[in-house]
Structure formats: structure tokens, C-alpha cells
Amino acid sequence: MCVGLGALGGLSQAALAGLLKTRFAVNEIFGGVALNAIANTVAIYFISGPWQPPEGGSAQSTPPFPPDSWLPVASAEFPVSVFMLALVISLTVLVIASLNGTRFGLELKATGKNAKSARLLGVPVTRTALLALIVCGALAGMAGSHRVLHTYHALRPLVSGGIGFYALLIALLAGFRALPIPALTFALAAILAGSTRVNTLLGVDPSLVGVLQGLIVLLILIGAGVRQRWFPAKGGAA
């Protein structure tokens, strides 16, 4: 139920960002960042106020939530939530199938590439964009519930740790293709997870991981630009 409530919260916030985009032409990235700042302020209020223990606490985190609200793990040696792992795999397959094999997926790609042309072809651009944002918000809410109920077992300010910006990066690298997203996500997650051990195992400054990550992204973007410049898709030129 807690994961469902997280999805509901993410859905609601994304719906607000969608309304700002469709009604007032506010870019969804800027609108989302502004709403995130408001949500973080509300979280800090609860952490340092109503949800603070009677003996006093810290503005850094709430007391640990009851263990029965935590996501169960496979084992102590493999502390991974099997439920969330199965949910992620199922939703990944569902999203890829929806984007590649449904009318909604086709309309969404058309809206993303050229909203004006899509509207002329009869695509409900406003509804499509709003629905896409709502679905993404629900998925983000589930990811946030995992951070709260599994990673920290408590609510913290900026509990996402900035992974939403990595999601933007992955979307930029994937373009309009859904299939590369799981591999890109896994690769980026491996780099981030390894950054905490680089200093211990290799004696290298952890900031080198950020440099490596940026270099990888830069090379991918350069490769994509070269491919579009010298090897355009068939039918791309009229």
C-alpha cells in the first residue's frame, strides 16, 4: 500500500506539472524542478515538526519507520527487495511494449518530435502529453517509495538523491528509443554504485567517476551527432 501511495503522490505532482505545461506553456523540466523544491520544503516541515520524536530529533531525517512498513528483502546476504525488482521488470516490459506497439506510443513519439505536425494529423497532443507526464510521475513515486521504505527506512530531505536528473540524462541518450533505456540505466547505476568504492579499492578520488560519466555521455552524444551528420536515416532528406 505504501508503494501505491508513493505512486499516487508522484502522479499528483506530475499532473500539476502537466497542467502547467499544457495550460500555461511552462516547460515540464522547469515546472517539475519548482514543484520538487516545494515538495522538499513540505518534507522538511514534517521532518523537523510533526514527525519529530517527542524527545527531539534532527532536521536530517525522521525516526525509522516501523519495520512492518519496510520493503522485505531476499536475505541478509542479498538485501534486495524482490517485490520492487519484480515490479521494475514488469513495468519496464509494459512501458517498452506500450511505446513500441500501441497507438498511444505512436502518438507520444509524434508529439515529442513535432507537436504542431502531430496536432495537424489529429493527434490529441495535450491529452497525450498530460497522460505521459502522469504515468511518469506514478513511476517516479514508486521509485521514491523504494528510497524511503528500503534504502533509508525513513524520510529525508531530497530523499531521491538527485536520481531524477540522471533520468533526464538517460532519456537524452536514448532519444525516442525505449529499448536502450534498461541497459543505459544499469550502466549508469553501476558507475554510481562503484564510485563509493573507487577511493577504497584503487586510491582514486571519487570525483573521477563524475569525470568518467561525463566523458561517456559526451562521447555518446558526439557519436550520435556524427551519425546524424554523415549517415542520415533513409528518407530523412526530401
LINTAUR-V736719 format. One record per residue. RES is the residue in one letter. BURIAL is + if it has 9 or more other ideal C-beta (glycine too) atoms within 8 Angstrom, else -. Layout:
RES_BURIAL, RES_BURIAL
//
This chain:
M_-, C_-, V_+, G_-, L_+, G_+, A_+, L_+, G_+, G_+, L_+, S_+, Q_+, A_+, A_+, L_+, A_+, G_+, L_+, L_+, K_+, T_-, R_-, F_-, A_-, V_+, N_-, E_+, I_-, F_-, G_+, G_+, V_-, A_-, L_+, N_+, A_-, I_-, A_+, N_+, T_-, V_-, A_+, I_+, Y_+, F_+, I_+, S_-, G_-, P_-, W_-, Q_+, P_-, P_-, E_-, G_-, G_+, S_-, A_-, Q_-, S_+, T_+, P_-, P_-, F_+, P_-, P_-, D_-, S_-, W_+, L_+, P_-, V_+, A_-, S_-, A_-, E_-, F_-, P_-, V_-, S_+, V_+, F_-, M_+, L_+, A_-, L_+, V_-, I_-, S_-, L_+, T_+, V_-, L_-, V_+, I_+, A_+, S_+, L_+, N_+, G_-, T_+, R_-, F_+, G_+, L_-, E_+, L_+, K_+, A_+, T_+, G_-, K_-, N_-, A_+, K_-, S_+, A_+, R_+, L_-, L_-, G_-, V_+, P_-, V_+, T_-, R_-, T_+, A_+, L_+, L_+, A_+, L_+, I_+, V_-, C_+, G_+, A_+, L_+, A_+, G_+, M_+, A_+, G_+, S_+, H_+, R_+, V_+, L_+, H_+, T_-, Y_+, H_+, A_+, L_+, R_+, P_+, L_-, V_+, S_+, G_-, G_-, I_-, G_+, F_-, Y_+, A_+, L_+, L_+, I_+, A_-, L_-, L_+, A_+, G_-, F_-, R_-, A_+, L_-, P_+, I_+, P_-, A_-, L_+, T_+, F_-, A_-, L_+, A_-, A_-, I_+, L_+, A_-, G_+, S_+, T_-, R_-, V_+, N_+, T_-, L_-, L_-, G_-, V_-, D_-, P_+, S_-, L_+, V_+, G_-, V_-, L_+, Q_+, G_-, L_-, I_+, V_+, L_-, L_-, I_+, L_+, I_-, G_-, A_+, G_-, V_+, R_-, Q_-, R_-, W_-, F_-, P_-, A_-, K_-, G_-, G_-, A_-, A_-
//
